[in-house]
Amino acid sequence: MAAGEVAILGVGMHPWGKWGRNFVEYGVAAARAALADAGVAWQDVQLVAGGETIRNGYPGYVAGASIAQALGWNGAQIGTSYGACASGSQAIVLARAQILAGLCDVALVVGADTTPKGFFAPAGSGDRTKDPDWLRFRLLGATNPVYFGLYARRRMDLYGDSEEDFAKVKVKNSRAGAANPNARYRQTYTVEEVLASPMVSDPLRLLQICATSDGGAALVLSSLAFARRHTTKPVTIAAVSTVTPRFPQTVIEMPNFATDSAATLRVPDVGFRDSIAKAAYEQAGLGPEDMDVAEVYDLSSALELDWYENIGFTKPGEAARLLRSGATALGGKRPVNPSGGLGAFGEAIPAQAIAQVCELTWQLRGQATGRQVAGARAGITANQGLFGHGSSVIVKA
Amino acid sequence: MVRQRIPAVEGWFTLDAARPALLGTRCKACGTIFFPREESFCRNPACSSTEFEELELSRRGRLWSYTNNAYPPPAPYVSPSDPYEPFAIAAVELEREKMVVLGQVVAGVSVEDLEVGMEMELVLDRLSEDESHEYVVWKWRPAEA
């Protein structure tokens, strides 16, 4: 069943970096940019949907309200959503559902983060011996890159992917990011430079693992009727998927110690990452063949290759071949991560899934100067985070 | 001073020095196996059982994948050595349970010594220590023939 569509009236970002300022500042800057892009006055916004940041204290837990207060209370409905790396998409879900239900005409979606240096560690303090996210650090020393390294080594063994293939993803994304004024890293790299960077979690090196960044991203969403009064042909959101895995989930997930057991139950026909995109395609009534561009979650360079298969751009095991063909680079048949991806941005968790939609919107409007995918009419985002969270958004011109 | 040897987490593995095993649970209604132990609600979506029995998991399995920590993980990880020594982490597939279980790899075995598909076995080893305790955890090592 094709779902109803909402219009993306405006998009805006605060550039990614390691600015060290309050996350609210990035959220306000992104929101004001999106409102200006939409031509909508802040006082006219009826709903603010924020993505939660768990590393910035109480104001972070109520990020929607913190940013709305900084913009100046306007009496809008308020909400804050958390879904790990998919938090931004959860905020989009809230705004979209309210608009499609006819409960509001125009909504602001915003996510922003200020991140600590180095590895993500468990949020909060004290010994929490029942918390798997605390225990995985205590008992295993299992950082997020450890899980990325396990996935990458598995690809090498199953499909014959090489460290050079993974490095080529970073090279590709660094070239795209160099053309993006919102990217944190604007430097281009060669395969040799990537493979000379220090090993972090074998086979992944420093330049193949996404950093933690500060940044903010925002969308102004509206009903199609409201949009018609503001613009002639808005880009629209045709689908948002935030499905959970199905039991038994047989691929190890952050922050778990083990997979589910498949000894007594049938393994689901569609794996978790595949199912995220599949649900989005079904909502939109579109398929991979209809997509011109994608923004996927390259938490590591190797994970980008997994996504090529998970979003149906190629068959399982064929991603490295697709990469080597140049099809996913700018100028290729179907570019992936024309923004530069997480490799060029690093991750600002509650902003990142929103930033993916910002990029697709610029691409579909033909406004992605220096990194434009020619004639792009439809695109898909995909991401995945801890505790069975993931999301996929389909955007149409 | 002799440090007291205690498990770093309670009830996740036996303290049998020669043949240690991870301790999981099995749902009494549908038979689904869980590790770490599930004792409240069965997570099989078609089962509403709340009764479980303890079981020892297989001590051997095949290496599904592996990696390492070239840099020290953040707290609450505590390095057992100073200066820090990188260590490997294994994901081992248990055939009977049809599940993959993570664990550190014992010191002295690096990623160069590992290969996907090789047989691994469970051992107990020191995780860290403080003034009065040695904390013990399960680890994986290449199986002895």
Chai-1 contact restraints between the chains, C-beta under 6 A:
chainA,res_idxA,chainB,res_idxB,connection_type,confidence,min_distance_angstrom,max_distance_angstrom,comment,restraint_id
A,F119,B,P74,contact,1.0,0.0,6.0,A-B,restraint_1
A,A121,B,P74,contact,1.0,0.0,6.0,A-B,restraint_2
A,F137,B,P73,contact,1.0,0.0,6.0,A-B,restraint_3
A,F137,B,P76,contact,1.0,0.0,6.0,A-B,restraint_4
A,F137,B,Y77,contact,1.0,0.0,6.0,A-B,restraint_5
A,R138,B,P76,contact,1.0,0.0,6.0,A-B,restraint_6
A,L139,B,A8,contact,1.0,0.0,6.0,A-B,restraint_7
A,L139,B,V137,contact,1.0,0.0,6.0,A-B,restraint_8
A,L140,B,L102,contact,1.0,0.0,6.0,A-B,restraint_9
A,L140,B,Q104,contact,1.0,0.0,6.0,A-B,restraint_10
A,G141,B,N69,contact,1.0,0.0,6.0,A-B,restraint_11
A,G141,B,P73,contact,1.0,0.0,6.0,A-B,restraint_12
A,G141,B,Y77,contact,1.0,0.0,6.0,A-B,restraint_13
A,T143,B,P73,contact,1.0,0.0,6.0,A-B,restraint_14
A,V146,B,T67,contact,1.0,0.0,6.0,A-B,restraint_15
A,V146,B,I89,contact,1.0,0.0,6.0,A-B,restraint_16
A,G149,B,T67,contact,1.0,0.0,6.0,A-B,restraint_17
A,L150,B,S65,contact,1.0,0.0,6.0,A-B,restraint_18
A,L150,B,T67,contact,1.0,0.0,6.0,A-B,restraint_19
A,L150,B,A91,contact,1.0,0.0,6.0,A-B,restraint_20
A,R153,B,S65,contact,1.0,0.0,6.0,A-B,restraint_21
A,R154,B,S65,contact,1.0,0.0,6.0,A-B,restraint_22
A,D157,B,V116,contact,1.0,0.0,6.0,A-B,restraint_23
A,M199,B,A70,contact,1.0,0.0,6.0,A-B,restraint_24
A,V200,B,A70,contact,1.0,0.0,6.0,A-B,restraint_25
A,S201,B,T67,contact,1.0,0.0,6.0,A-B,restraint_26
A,D202,B,T67,contact,1.0,0.0,6.0,A-B,restraint_27
A,D202,B,N68,contact,1.0,0.0,6.0,A-B,restraint_28
A,D202,B,V111,contact,1.0,0.0,6.0,A-B,restraint_29
A,F247,B,P45,contact,1.0,0.0,6.0,A-B,restraint_30
A,I252,B,A91,contact,1.0,0.0,6.0,A-B,restraint_31
A,I252,B,V100,contact,1.0,0.0,6.0,A-B,restraint_32
A,F257,B,P36,contact,1.0,0.0,6.0,A-B,restraint_33
A,F257,B,L102,contact,1.0,0.0,6.0,A-B,restraint_34
A,A258,B,F35,contact,1.0,0.0,6.0,A-B,restraint_35
A,A258,B,M99,contact,1.0,0.0,6.0,A-B,restraint_36
A,A258,B,V101,contact,1.0,0.0,6.0,A-B,restraint_37
A,T259,B,M99,contact,1.0,0.0,6.0,A-B,restraint_38
A,T259,B,V100,contact,1.0,0.0,6.0,A-B,restraint_39
A,S261,B,I33,contact,1.0,0.0,6.0,A-B,restraint_40
A,S261,B,E97,contact,1.0,0.0,6.0,A-B,restraint_41
A,S261,B,K98,contact,1.0,0.0,6.0,A-B,restraint_42
A,S261,B,M99,contact,1.0,0.0,6.0,A-B,restraint_43
A,A262,B,K98,contact,1.0,0.0,6.0,A-B,restraint_44
A,A263,B,I33,contact,1.0,0.0,6.0,A-B,restraint_45
A,A263,B,E97,contact,1.0,0.0,6.0,A-B,restraint_46
A,A263,B,K98,contact,1.0,0.0,6.0,A-B,restraint_47
A,T264,B,G31,contact,1.0,0.0,6.0,A-B,restraint_48
A,T264,B,T32,contact,1.0,0.0,6.0,A-B,restraint_49
